[in-house]
Amino acid sequence: MATARCGNWRPHCDIPPQFKWNFDLMFYRLGYFLGLHPFKCIFAAILFCGIAACGMTLSYEELDDIELFMPRDSPIRDAAAWVDKHFQDDLLFQSVIVEADNVLDPRVLSAVLEFGAARVLLRTDK
């Protein structure tokens, strides 16, 4: 039994030629089988699709962003669950970062208070 010569490509050097992929013969045999048994092949294809479709009844599309993208042990999950439990769905939560030389200055605190009061009065419709 002669082994195949393949030059520098080592992984297939010791494989006998009769075990190598012979694609033209493979497709010829596939076409020949389909030609001999067309109705059996159509039935097998429909049966396979029917069995695969049964699994679609078990499928579920997750719409919650926290469930999709947050790790299970993330503290953000606990905070999001708390917010969902205690607040309405029509509320929008935002964070504001205040930058100043001294954020405890009375002028800065009054500006934050005015900004917070303006945000509370702001209502949007979905």
C-alpha positions in Angstrom: 0.0 0.0 0.0 1.5 3.2 -1.1 1.2 6.4 0.9 0.4 9.8 -0.5 3.1 12.2 -1.2 2.2 15.7 -0.1 5.4 17.7 0.0 5.7 20.0 3.0 2.2 19.5 4.3 2.7 17.0 7.1 -0.7 16.1 8.6 -1.9 14.0 5.7 1.4 12.4 4.5 0.7 9.0 6.0 -3.0 8.7 4.8 -3.5 6.1 2.1 -5.0 7.5 -1.1 -8.2 5.4 -0.8 -9.1 7.1 2.5 -8.7 10.7 1.2 -11.9 12.7 0.4 -12.9 12.2 -3.1 -15.5 14.8 -3.6 -16.5 14.1 -7.2 -17.3 10.4 -6.3 -19.1 11.5 -3.1 -21.4 13.9 -5.0 -21.9 11.3 -7.8 -23.1 8.8 -5.2 -25.3 11.3 -3.5 -26.9 12.3 -6.8 -27.3 8.6 -7.8 -29.0 7.8 -4.5 -31.3 10.8 -4.8 -32.2 9.7 -8.4 -32.9 6.1 -7.2 -35.1 7.1 -4.2 -36.6 10.5 -4.8 -39.7 10.1 -2.7 -37.9 8.6 0.2 -35.5 11.5 0.2 -38.3 14.0 0.0 -40.1 12.2 2.9 -36.9 12.1 4.9 -36.4 15.9 4.4 -40.0 16.7 5.4 -39.7 14.4 8.4 -36.4 16.1 9.5 -38.0 19.6 9.2 -41.0 18.4 11.1 -38.9 17.1 14.0 -36.8 20.3 14.0 -40.0 22.4 14.1 -41.2 20.6 17.2 -38.3 22.2 19.0 -39.5 25.6 18.0 -42.4 25.2 20.5 -39.8 25.2 23.3 -38.0 28.3 22.0 -38.2 31.6 24.0 -37.1 35.0 23.0 -35.6 36.9 26.0 -36.5 40.6 25.9 -35.1 41.7 29.2 -31.7 43.4 28.7 -30.6 42.5 32.2 -31.2 38.8 31.7 -29.5 38.9 28.3 -26.3 40.8 29.0 -25.6 40.9 32.8 -23.7 38.1 34.5 -25.7 36.1 37.0 -23.6 37.3 40.0 -23.6 41.0 39.1 -24.8 43.5 41.8 -26.6 45.4 39.0 -29.0 42.5 38.7 -30.1 43.0 42.4 -30.4 46.8 41.9 -32.5 46.3 38.7 -34.8 43.8 40.4 -35.3 46.2 43.3 -36.1 49.1 40.9 -38.6 46.9 38.9 -40.3 45.8 42.2 -40.7 49.3 43.7 -41.2 51.6 40.7 -43.6 51.9 37.8 -42.7 50.9 34.3 -43.2 54.3 32.8 -40.4 55.9 34.9 -37.1 56.6 33.2 -34.0 56.4 35.4 -31.0 58.7 34.7 -27.8 59.5 36.4 -26.2 63.0 36.5 -22.6 63.8 37.3 -22.0 67.2 38.8 -18.6 68.7 38.3 -17.4 71.7 40.2 -14.3 72.7 42.2 -16.3 72.2 45.4 -19.6 70.3 45.0 -20.5 71.2 48.6 -20.5 74.9 47.8 -24.0 76.4 48.4 -24.2 77.8 44.9 -23.5 74.3 43.4 -26.0 72.7 45.8 -28.7 75.2 44.9 -28.1 74.6 41.2 -28.4 70.8 41.7 -31.6 71.4 43.6 -33.0 73.5 40.8 -32.0 70.9 38.2 -33.6 68.1 40.3 -36.8 70.1 40.6 -36.9 70.8 36.9 -36.4 67.1 36.2 -39.2 66.0 38.5 -41.6 68.3 36.6 -40.5 66.9 33.3 -43.0 64.3 31.9 -42.8 62.6 28.6 -45.2 60.3 26.8 -44.1 57.1 25.3 
